[in-house]
Amino acid sequence: MDPDAGLGESPLLFTDVGGNHQTGFVGQPLGEDLQVHLVDRQGAGRAGVEVLWTVRSGPRFGTGAVDLGSAPFSTVTDAAGEAGVGGLSCTSAGGVSLEARLADASAPPVYFRVTCFPQPGPNERPLTVVHFNDLHTHA
């Protein structure tokens, strides 16, 4: 007996699989394409589903900018249930949030975070500061 009989289509799982939480420099292409994956409850990829990509900006999301072309930009999932957008570049410095959502709204949207830095000067080098909060060294 099918436990989902009469309940309609199985729920979809819509996740990011690449390109999230990356950094870039203004005027330079991002190092990784933004990729999403859409599968049903059994793990089978859903092909032919339209994905809308939109840049979200403002005080809540950041003040940077990424060039996405037309908004919303649209792609379609392939046979494996994956869709992506590449060739993005930062157009201004700051934090940027991008949204990927299904055109039919059958799953919650996925958000990507990109941080855009100004171009470094000739004598400047990037500095990454890493901080850990752990229970072993707190005393």
C-alpha positions in Angstrom: 0.0 0.0 0.0 1.3 3.4 -1.0 1.5 5.8 2.1 1.2 8.8 -0.2 -1.8 7.5 -2.2 -4.3 10.3 -2.8 -1.9 12.9 -1.5 -0.8 14.2 -4.9 2.8 14.4 -6.0 5.7 13.6 -3.7 7.4 16.6 -2.0 10.5 18.0 -3.7 13.9 18.7 -2.2 15.5 21.8 -3.7 19.1 22.5 -2.5 22.2 24.3 -3.5 25.1 22.1 -4.7 27.7 24.6 -5.8 28.7 28.2 -5.7 27.3 29.3 -2.4 29.2 31.4 0.1 31.9 32.5 -2.3 33.9 35.7 -2.7 35.0 37.7 -5.7 36.5 40.9 -6.8 34.7 43.8 -8.6 35.2 43.4 -12.3 36.3 39.7 -12.1 34.2 36.7 -12.8 33.2 34.5 -9.8 35.2 31.4 -9.4 32.3 29.0 -9.3 28.9 28.7 -11.0 25.8 28.7 -8.9 24.2 25.3 -9.0 20.9 23.8 -7.6 19.6 20.3 -7.5 15.9 19.3 -7.5 14.9 15.7 -6.5 11.7 14.0 -5.4 11.3 12.0 -2.2 12.8 8.9 -3.8 15.9 10.9 -4.9 15.1 11.0 -8.6 16.2 14.2 -10.4 13.3 16.3 -11.8 14.0 17.4 -15.3 12.4 20.2 -17.2 11.5 22.4 -14.2 12.0 26.2 -14.7 14.3 27.9 -12.1 14.1 31.7 -11.7 17.3 33.4 -10.5 17.0 36.9 -8.9 19.6 39.2 -7.2 18.4 40.4 -3.8 20.0 43.5 -2.5 19.4 46.2 0.1 20.2 46.7 3.7 19.0 43.2 4.7 20.9 41.4 2.0 23.9 43.7 1.4 24.9 46.5 -0.8 27.0 44.7 -3.4 26.0 43.8 -6.8 26.4 40.8 -9.2 25.6 41.1 -12.8 22.9 38.5 -13.6 21.7 40.1 -16.8 17.9 40.1 -17.0 16.0 39.7 -13.8 14.7 37.2 -13.1 17.0 35.1 -15.1 15.6 31.7 -16.0 17.2 28.2 -16.4 15.7 24.7 -16.7 16.8 21.6 -14.8 18.5 18.9 -16.8 17.9 15.1 -16.7 19.7 14.8 -13.3 17.6 17.6 -11.8 20.4 20.2 -11.8 20.3 23.8 -13.1 22.9 26.5 -12.8 24.0 29.9 -13.8 27.6 30.8 -14.6 29.7 33.7 -15.9 28.6 35.9 -13.0 30.8 38.8 -12.0 30.8 41.4 -9.2 29.8 44.9 -10.3 30.2 46.6 -6.9 31.7 45.8 -3.5 29.6 44.4 -0.6 27.5 41.4 0.3 25.0 40.0 -2.2 22.2 37.5 -1.8 20.8 35.7 -4.9 17.6 33.7 -4.9 16.9 30.6 -6.9 13.2 29.6 -6.9 11.1 27.2 -8.8 8.7 29.0 -11.2 5.8 26.8 -10.0 6.7 27.5 -6.3 6.5 23.7 -5.5 9.5 24.0 -3.1 11.0 26.8 -0.9 13.6 29.0 -2.6 17.3 28.5 -2.2 19.5 31.5 -1.3 23.1 32.0 -2.3 25.5 34.4 -0.6 28.4 36.1 -2.4 30.8 38.7 -1.0 32.3 41.1 -3.5 35.5 42.9 -2.6 37.1 46.0 -4.3 40.1 45.3 -6.5 43.2 45.3 -4.4 45.9 47.9 -5.0 49.3 47.0 -6.3 50.8 46.5 -2.8 47.7 45.0 -1.1 47.2 41.3 -0.4 44.0 39.7 0.8 43.9 38.7 4.5 41.5 36.0 5.7 40.8 35.9 9.5 39.5 32.6 10.8 38.0 32.4 14.3 36.7 29.3 16.0 34.5 29.1 19.1 35.0 25.7 20.7 34.6 24.2 24.1 38.2 23.0 24.5 39.9 26.4 24.7 37.2 28.7 26.2 38.7 28.5 29.7 
